[in-house]
Amino acid sequence: MPGAAAAQRVPVEEQSVAVVADPVNLTELRREAEKAAKDLEEATKALEQRRAQIRDSEKELSAKLRQLQEAERAFARIRQPLSDLVGLLYQQPIGGDVTGFLSGESDADTLRAMTGVTQLVAERQRILDDTSRLQQERERLAAEAQELRAANLLSEAQMAAEIETLRARSQKIVKSLTQALVKLGVKIDKKGQPAGGCDPTRTSSLTEFPNGLIPQAYLCPLQQKGNELRGDAALAFISLNEAYKRRFGKPMCVTDSYRSLAEQQSVYYRRPGFAAVPGRSNHGLGLAVDLCGGVERFRSPEFNWVEANGKKYGWIHPKWAYVSPFEPWHWEYDPKLGSLL
């Protein structure tokens, strides 16, 4: 009711307070981790493209060398009989008197024979010249192939080293992020590390999973025991929670966060009209929380504060929750808004 809502309003100056910088800037660490992951992904793709180019260039060179070898074999098949014939002609002089040929008295047969020999010798020489040219071309291509392979190996080694550096940088940032989460009270495993789902670089993989069927390994626990969200939403909520604690002296109260499909079905049948159809809820995407501790009361100081400051962390109160169904306790993380922070 508009009148009741107006009566519960608090002065504007009490609705929002300056957000004090977090002792640990999770938003900045998240941005660095995402950028490092993106750089690593792009470098890896560039290396794969380079390897494809290398394979193509080597195939092309190999094809040229095979063609030259085939040409050499073809010339060899022609050259040998021709060389044998020319050699035989030299060993067995052409019929007719050579003296007569020298004195200009050779008959027509002798002249034709001499012309044929001259042509054979010229053809033999042409084949020898072509063979020499082919050999030089083969040597040139072989040298080119050797230089190309050396350059390719150097290029690939340099790119691989760059990728390894980027991978180490990404791992270092994620490690810093997880250490920060541990300091803020996020649940740790037996090895002393937060859940792998807190790694914001894994968020893109979540599109593979249906609503309510996100594997445990892809969920990040909150400071509020028993609650968890997908990585980017969890990091943003933890930062919001820290700011809330500085304002109200206590952590945010959470009654619900990620819901599996089975849990969503249970809520849907127990509270008809107050839960989304199973498989369509943002709770099943790890992007929504239900709050208590005062936030669930419309226009309470806690509600007004979260409404005024939540967007600074990517968290909003969706329009539908103001009216139908009226759910002041329901808040959602907007990935597009969060990515701009």
Secondary structure as UniProt FT lines:
FT   HELIX           2..8
FT   HELIX           12..15
FT   HELIX           26..91
FT   HELIX           98..103
FT   HELIX           108..183
FT   TURN            184..185
FT   TURN            190..191
FT   HELIX           196..198
FT   HELIX           200..208
FT   TURN            211..212
FT   HELIX           216..218
FT   STRAND          219..221
FT   TURN            225..226
FT   STRAND          228..230
FT   HELIX           231..248
FT   STRAND          253..256
FT   HELIX           261..270
FT   TURN            272..273
FT   TURN            278..279
FT   HELIX           282..285
FT   STRAND          288..292
FT   TURN            293..296
FT   TURN            298..299
FT   HELIX           301..309
FT   HELIX           310..313
FT   STRAND          315..316
FT   HELIX           320..323
FT   TURN            324..325
FT   TURN            328..329
FT   STRAND          330..333
FT   HELIX           335..339
//
